[in-house]
Amino acid sequence: MEKMKLYKEVGGARMPLHHLEEAFLSGMNYKAKPGNLFLVSYPKCGTTWMHHIVALILRKGQPSEDPLDFLLGYPFIEVMGREYLEMTKPQVMKTHLPFSAIPFSPDSKYIYITRNPRDCCVSFYHYIKYHPFPTVELSFQEFLEAFLQGNLPYGDYFDHLLGWYEHKNDNNVHFVTYEDLKKDIKGEILKIAKFVGEEYEKSILNDPTVLENVIRYSSFDYMKESSDKNVDVLFGKDKTWLENKDLPPGMIKLVQSLNKKGKDTESGTLVRKGIVGDWKNYFNEEQLRLLNEKIEERTKDSDVMNLWKDIFENN
């Protein structure tokens, strides 16, 4: 299945083909510093949602008016590279790197968000199908086979999940599921704010409008609108922002790849449905059996699937 070759082995990790190898390696070699906050996830497990929540907590409920803030204010370390991060010194960074490849320090903080493997698989399928990858025609069955084998950018879902699950109780790691956020957004925002810092927890507890705004501006509808605007910036005719910003080569290559692929109006945005259970619209009985067997095989020595016990026990 040659057309499913969507990654390149770089430094022990699987890099998406539209990334720049030098930037990817450089980002992996960034040295985490005291005060750094990393938002970590396997692709399509809630990265954009967590980005909005944390950004709103830090801004005490006020949304950003700059569409480029999504790209530059909270940079992906493996896209931007070490030099850019050292120069701009962002407080918050994002990454899809597995635990084995991430810049890790006990003096930094890490928020890890994960999602049940069924919905992750479906969401990743849409991302692969409509984003800047060399695949023209791709069936869900073909993608599922790659998902089960771990032959995807950033590697195997279960390796990623289990690697971080082992650290879920570390003092500097906050572990949360996409489904927890859907069930109790208020409670989870308070937990995240407390983890980020006492100042931010107090701002929410002392002013109810802060929490209301965090919820409002991290809602699916608002994120969908905001995400579409960000994509419009990438695909718009005006590319002066690429010239005026001191962007690293990794970001320039990513934007160029996106523009070559073109904007898809149905599924090409970062925010698609934002629901739990969309897998029911894609998996047939045999496909579900195959995934269940993989889950059983990979998690037999772990209680990690208890995270989704209420979802899977009746399905």
Secondary structure, DSSP 8 states (H G I E B T S, - for coil): -GGG--EEEETTEEEETTS-HHHHHHHHT----TT-EEEE-STTSSHHHHHHHHHHHHTTT---S-TTHHHHTS-BHHHH-HHHHHHH--SEEEE---GGGS---TTSEEEEEE--HHHHHHHHHHHHHHSSSS-SS--HHHHHHHHHHT-STT--HHHHHHHHHTTTTSTTEEEEEHHHHHH-HHHHHHHHHHHH-HHHHHHHHH-HHHHHHHHHHTSHHHHHHHHHHHHHHHHSS--HHHHHS---HHHHHHHHHHHHH---TTT-SS-S---S-GGGGT--HHHHHHHHHHHHHHHTT--GGGGGHHHHTT-
